[in-house]
Amino acid sequence: MPENRSNALTNMTYGIIADLFAFMRQLGVRIEAFDRRIDQVFWANTDCQRIAQICGVGSKTANAAISAVANINARVIWAMLRRNEEFRASV
């Protein structure tokens, strides 16, 4: 926080700004922790690494792409299983 208080801000305002600054620091720490976890997943997954070879694609984009494909595949498999159940029930 700036030491110069000649700009007529109240003590309450300084307190609020200090709280917000501390909150932003905490967010920064949490974001760094999430980044490390994403990077761990990235280095453990060869598909992510393969996608990251595309110019402009990093670990976060590669993880998102693999997750999206996995979700689509899960939905397709679920739909196929549901159709199979419905088919067996109709026979």
Solvent accessible surface area in square Angstrom, and as a share of the most:
residue,aa,sasa,rsa
1,M,101,0.45
2,P,87,0.55
3,E,160,0.72
4,N,102,0.52
5,R,140,0.51
6,S,94,0.61
7,N,90,0.46
8,A,95,0.74
9,L,74,0.37
10,T,84,0.49
11,N,119,0.61
12,M,148,0.66
13,T,45,0.26
14,Y,11,0.04
15,G,34,0.33
16,I,91,0.46
17,I,66,0.34
18,A,40,0.31
19,D,100,0.52
20,L,102,0.51
21,F,97,0.40
22,A,49,0.38
23,F,106,0.44
24,M,123,0.55
25,R,158,0.58
26,Q,114,0.51
27,L,62,0.31
28,G,30,0.29
29,V,96,0.55
30,R,145,0.53
31,I,101,0.51
32,E,99,0.44
33,A,36,0.28
34,F,96,0.40
35,D,46,0.24
36,R,140,0.51
37,R,150,0.55
38,I,57,0.29
39,D,48,0.25
40,Q,124,0.55
41,V,83,0.47
42,F,16,0.07
43,W,172,0.60
44,A,89,0.69
45,N,43,0.22
46,T,93,0.54
47,D,62,0.32
48,C,0,0.00
49,Q,52,0.23
50,R,148,0.54
51,I,46,0.23
52,A,25,0.19
53,Q,147,0.65
54,I,106,0.54
55,C,130,0.78
56,G,80,0.77
57,V,33,0.19
58,G,36,0.35
59,S,21,0.13
60,K,94,0.40
61,T,74,0.43
62,A,0,0.00
63,N,21,0.11
64,A,63,0.48
65,A,36,0.28
66,I,40,0.20
67,S,60,0.39
68,A,51,0.39
69,V,80,0.46
70,A,53,0.41
71,N,79,0.41
72,I,90,0.46
73,N,75,0.38
74,A,59,0.46
75,R,155,0.57
76,V,76,0.44
77,I,98,0.50
78,W,156,0.55
79,A,37,0.28
80,M,111,0.49
81,L,93,0.47
82,R,111,0.41
83,R,155,0.57
84,N,71,0.36
85,E,87,0.39
86,E,102,0.46
87,F,132,0.55
88,R,151,0.55
89,A,90,0.70
90,S,92,0.59
91,V,138,0.79
